[in-house]
Amino acid sequence: TTETEEKITSVIYLPATEQLPFKNLEQQLQTLMEKEKQSLDPEQAALLIGHIAIDTPTDYLASYQAVVDTYHWQPETENFEQQQTTSDIQYAVQKSQQPIETQKLIGSEQNLLGIRQVIQQKILDEAADPAKILTAVLDLPRLTFDQQMTYTPEQLQINLPTNQTGVTDIALPYREIQPVIDQNLVDPQVLAPEPKLDPKKKYVALTFHDGPDPRTTPKWLDILA
């Protein structure tokens, strides 16, 4: 569609054959376009071009983003100066063109247990007095796929089951849970890079399989500190 208001021309391009997986994308594009129009000087020539940017970060993942390119006419240089405004990126499965479902991202009950362990450690790490809430953390109820979980571009947001830790919801960056999620459904840019080891040096890796336990875990933490 093309609209012209005095010296400001706006053009919107939408995919002709592809069904957009998010109903709000067109509205986001229209909102961005109107916001940019209102910020312009009506006495200065400008061209606004809006479109839906589609990318494929992985073989299974597609990203969608509303984009408005604004070209301001500069009388001094007799040229257009470009400025770009974008909406938040949204992701969908390439093949099905459906938004990412958290159950597909996590995959199994076993992976849910792994996420629960990450949550327990995160709660302890962020607590002012970890020892005081250790028992409550250990008693944290297991997660289920009935739990409210939200996929966002950079992290998984989880509403925790009722518990005694004082924490009701938590956000887990994908780099912290990447061993227990389908990494094909996450933009590789938000995942932690694989560590590069110097082949000329020797390394030792230590792992502690301690439960955790309210009696021994604090001792290990004190030793490691």
Secondary structure, DSSP 8 states (H G I E B T S, - for coil): -EEEETTEEEEEE--SS---S-TTHHHHHHHHHHHHHHHS-TTS-EEEEEEEEEE-SSSSEEEEEEEEEEEEEETTTTEEEEEEEE---EEEETTT--B--HHHHH-SHHHHHHHHHHHHHHHHHH-SSHHHHHHHHHT-----TTS-EEE-SSEEEEE--S-SSS--EEEEEHHHHGGGS-GGGS-GGGS-------TTS------------TTTHHHHHHHH-
